[in-house]
Amino acid sequence: MNNQTRMLPGFWERKKRNPVTAAFILIMVIGGVYFLFQTVVMNGFILISQLLDSDRSGLRELSFVELQNRVYDKYRIAIVVIVTLSQFLILLGATLFILPKWHHGDHKSYFRLHRFNGLALAFGLLSGVIIIPLVDWLSRWFYIFFPFLKELSQMGDGLVRSKNPIELGVLVLGIGLTPAICEEVLFRGYFQRTLQRRISSPWPIIIAGVIFALYHQNFFSLPVHILVGIYMGFLFYRFDSLYASMGFHFAYNTSLVILSYMNQANIPAFLVTTEGNFRSTVVAVSIALLAGLVVAILRITRPLSLVAQNQTVLDQLAPESEDCQELTPGPLRAIENPGAYPEIYSNNQNGSGSGTSSAAGLREFQVKLTGDDQVPGSHIEPEDHSQSEKDEAESSGP
């Protein structure tokens, strides 16, 4: 990107402002608005159901979970359509609108969608299917210790049940595809991405995973949602691509929808028990395959350093802007590719023998890059040449 096409810095990219603060503000505001909207929609459908149902006395005998699932069963398609539209409008729309005002306008680059990564997408899709038996097994153990939470955790089951192929298609689009786009752009593409610019790994992955789980408002399945959220954050961080977590999210949600549609009677007996739980051998295979995927990902990927994470954003900003956090132009990734920036590692500048050492040059570069002397590697001290210069002077003397 040349200087003529660089963008002016947004509000949180200016000096003495921390983009991480922006990330928390946006996630809280959008989460609050979306939570309020969902509450209004759900209570509205419950009220409509009570007004139109002829057997009102029977409704009073239902528990809250039964009442909610009854409403889901009755107005499933309408609810899914409304939730889908609200995700595109609130989660995705608000994030796309805010980004150029707070950071810069290159959405694809910021969200790590600027280059299609087929390998990342494949690993995400595969992981999303493989993890299902493990999640089912962990949920069962959780309810053994907290049995009173089992019924409450089934609060949203009525929403993912489909009665025919048409409903199944609508649910795949609304519950499988839509969150894979809208939620991933917000939670991984924006929130975790912004945290990664200032906070060392693994904290951005953990923080984004926990907030992602809280956002789903199903506190009775919180451990499972945290596990899933952290794994999606791991995929996003290692591949530096939103396609990885998008693929996982789509495969995971779609698998749940399809399993609910198939019902226990249509699932092969070698996979599930008579109670509808995955067999222990299937769970063991799930754990082994997932562990193998994690090892493979660790071996084939190399995530960007904290300095480079920040610089990939600053590279988009106009270097002539005096209010920008960083004015150095170009894709400065010397830490990852030192050969491309020999001037930073040069031991002899301008032909003199008193140039900075490679370690000192790297330290100066890192500090200059972030404006902070507490960056990774800033503890590196310049090499001391005083003794060698003294010995050289003595040997060349009379």
N, C-alpha and C positions, 0 to 999 in steps of 0.2 A: 504494500500500500504506500503510495507516494505521499509527500507532504500536502499536495493539493487536495487529496481526497480524505485526509484525516479529519476526524470530527472534534468539535469543541468538547471539553470535559463536562459531564453532568454535575449536578449539585454535590454529590458525594465523592466525586473524583478530584475535588479541588484540595488545596493545601489545608492541613490541620483538620481534615474530616476523615472519618474512618468508614469505609464501605460496609464493614461488618454491622455497624449500627443501623445502616439502611436495610440490611437483610433482615434483622430482627423486627424492625418497624413494619416492613412490608408483610412479613409472614404473619405477624399478629393482626394487622389490619385486615388483610385478605381472609385469614382464618376466622376472625370475628364476624365479618360480613357474611361469609359462606355458612358459618354455623347458624347465624340468625336466620338466614334465608331458608335453610333446611328445616329449622324448627317451625317456622311459619308454614311452610309447605306441608310438613307432616301433620301438624295440628289441624290445618285446614282440611286435609283429607279425612282425618279422624272425625272431625265435626260433620263433614258431608256424609260420611258413612252412618253416623248416628242419626242424622236427620232423615236419611232415605231408607234406613233399615226398618222393616215392619216389626221385627222382633227386638224391640229396644230392651225388654227385660232380660233377654238372653245375653245382650252385650254387657250388662252390668255384672254378670257372673264371670266374665272372662278376665283373666289377668292382663296386665299391661302388655306383656310380651305376646300373648295370644291375640289381643286386640290389634296390636301393630301389625303382626303377620297376617291377620285377616284383612286389614286395609291394604297391605302390600299385595295380597293375592287378588283382591278385587280391583285395584287400580294400578296394577304393576306397570303396564305400558305407559300410562300417563305420567306416573311418578318417574320412571326411567327417562322419558323424554324431557321432562322438566329439569331433572338433575343433570342430564347431559348438556342442555342449553346453559344451565347455570355454571357448569364447570368451564365451558368455553368462554362465557361472558366474564365471570368473576375471577377464576383462577388463571386462565390463560390470557384473557383480554386485558385485565388489569396489569399483569406482569409485563406484557408486551408494550403497554402504554407508558408504564413507569420507567422502564429500562433506559430509553434515550434521554429522559429528563434527569435521571439520577446518575447514570453511568455513561453509556454511549449507545448509538443507534444500530450497531451491527449485531442484531439479535442472534444470528446463526453462530457467529464467532463466540459470543459470550456464553451461549448455552452449549457450546461444543457440538454444534450440528453442521459446521461449515464443511466438513469432509465426511462423506459416507463411509462407515466402517462396517463392512460385512461380517468380519470376524467377531467384532464386539456384539453385533446384533445376534449372531448365531449362538455365542456363549450365553447371552441373556435369555434367548428363547429356550435353549436347552435347560438352563438352570431353573427357569420358571416352572417347567414341568417336573423336573427331577425332585424339587424340594417339597412337593405336595405331600407325599407320604410322611416325611419327617415332620412337617407342620402338624399334620393330623395326629401323629404320635405324641408330640409335645403338648398339644391341646388336651389330649386324654389324660396325661400325667398331671397337668395343671388342674384339671377338674377333679382328679382323685383327691388332691389336697384341699381344693375349694369346691366341693360338690354343689354348693348353693349358687355358684356362678354359672353352672352349665345351662340352665334354662335362660338366664339373662343373656348369655352369649349367643343364643339362637334368635336374638331380636331381629336381625336382618335377613334371616334365612328365607323368608317369604319373598324377598325381593329378587333373589337369584334363581328361584324355581321357575321353570318354563313348562308350559303344557303342550306346546306344539312347535314345529320347526320355525314358524314365523316369529313367535315370541323368543325362541332361542336366538335367532338372528338379531333381533332388536337388543337383547341382553348382551350379546357379544359386542355389538357396536357401542352400547351405552355403558356397560360395566367392564368390558375388556379393552376396547380401543380408546375410548374417551379418557379414562384416568391415565392410561399409558402415555398420552400426549400431554394433557393439561396438568396433572399432578406432577409428572416428571419435570416439565419445564419449570414449575414453581419450586419444587423441593430439591431436586438435584441440579437442574440447569441454572437456576438463579440462586437459591438459598445456600446449598452446599458449595456451589462454585464460588460464591462471594466469600464464604467462610474460609475456603482453601487459600484465598489470596493473602490472608493475614494470620491464620491459625494453623499450626503444624498438625499433620496427620498423626493419629486417627481421629482427633476430636471433631473435625467437621463431619466425618462420616457418622459418628455416634450421635452428635447433637441433631443433625438432620434426620437421622433414623428415629430418634425418640419423638421429635416434634411431628414427624410424619405419622407415627403411631397415635399420638394424642389427637391429631387432627381428625382421625377416623371416628372419634367419639364412642368407640366400643371399648370401654375401659376393662371389660371382662375378658377380652382377648388381647390385652395390651402386650404381654410378653411375645406372643406370636407376631404381632404387627411390628414390634421393635426389631425382632430378628429379621423379618422380611425387609424392613426399611434400611437396616444396617447393611444387609447383603447387597441391596440395590445401590447404596452409596459406595460400597466397595467396588462394584462393577464400574460405576461411573468414574471413580478416582483412578483405578488401575488402567482403564482403557482411554481415559480422558475423552470420552465420547458419550453423549446422551443416548445414543442408539443402544448401548448395552443395557442400561436400566429401563429404557422404554420396552425393549424386547422382553426382558424379564417380567415387567409389570403386566404386559399384554398376555403373555403365556400363563402367568400365575392366575390372573383373574378369569381368563377364558377357560382354563382347566377347571376351576371351581364351578363355573356356570355349566359346563358340559357334564361334569360329574353329577351335578344336581339334576340335570335333565335326564341323564341315563337312569338315575335312581339305582338302588341297591340291586334290584332284580336283573338289571341289564349289564351290570359290571361283572366281568369274569370271576368265578369263585376262587381262582388261585390268587387273586389280588386282594380280596376283602373277606372278612369273616361273616358269619351269619348276623352279627350285630351291626355290620356296615363299616367296620374299622379295617384299615389296611393291615395285612398280616405282618408279623414280625420280620419275616424274610424280605418282604417288599421294603419295609422300613430300613433294614440293614443295607440292602442294595442302594436305596436312596442316599443314605449317609455316605456309603463308599464312593458312589459316583459323584456326589457333591464335593466331597473332599478331593477327589481326583481333579475335578474342574478347578477348584481353588488353587491347587498346586500348579496346574497347567497355566492358569492366569498369572500367578506370581512369577512363573518362569518366562513367559513370553511378553510380558508388559513391563514398561518402565515409566512410572508416573513422573510428571513434572515436579521440580522442586518448588518450594514455597515462593522463592524469588521469581522463577519463571512463570508460575501461576499468575502472579500479579502483573508481570510484564506483558503477558499475552493480551491483557486488557489495556495497559498503558500504551502499547504499540498502536492502538486504534486512535489515540487522541492526538490533537494538533500540537506539535512540538513548539509552535510559536506562541501558544497560550501561556502567559506568565502565571496564570492561576492553576495550572495543571500540576498534579502531584509529581510528575516526572516528565522532563523535557527531552530526554534522550530518544531520538528516532530509531526506527529499524527494529527487526525481530531479534532483540538481544537475548540470546539463550546461550551465552558463553559457558555457563556451568555445565549444560548438557552437551555442548559441541565446542570445545575449546579450540579445535583446529580452525574453525571459521572466524575466530577473533584473535589472531596471533598478537595483535598489539597489546592485548590485555595480559598476555602471558610472556611477553618479551623480556629477556634478561638484559638486553642492550638496546636502549632507545637512542635514535639519532647518532648511532655509531659511538657513543660514549660508553665508558665502562662503568658508569655509575647509575645505570638504569635500575628500575625497581625489579625485584624478583617476581617470579610467577605467583608465589603465595601472596605477596604484598599487592600485586596487581589485581588478583582475584578479590582480595578483601576490599580494595578501593572501589572496584567495580560493583560489588554487592552493596556497599554502603551508598554509593552514588545512585544505584538503581532504586533503592527503597527510601532513602533519606533517613535511615535508621541504622545506627551502628550495632544494633542487637539483632542482626540477621544471621541465618544459618551460615556458619563458616567465618563469622566476623571475629572469632577469637584467634584466627591465624595471624601470627606476627611476622613482620618482615625479617628476612634472613640477615644476620649480622655479618657484614663483610669487612668490618673494621680490622679484625685480626689479620685476615688474608692480605688486605691492602698494606698494613704495617709491615708484614713479612716481605711483601714484594718491594716496598720502598727500601728496606734494609739491604735486600739482596742486590739491588741496583745501585747502591751507594758506593762512594770511593773506598 
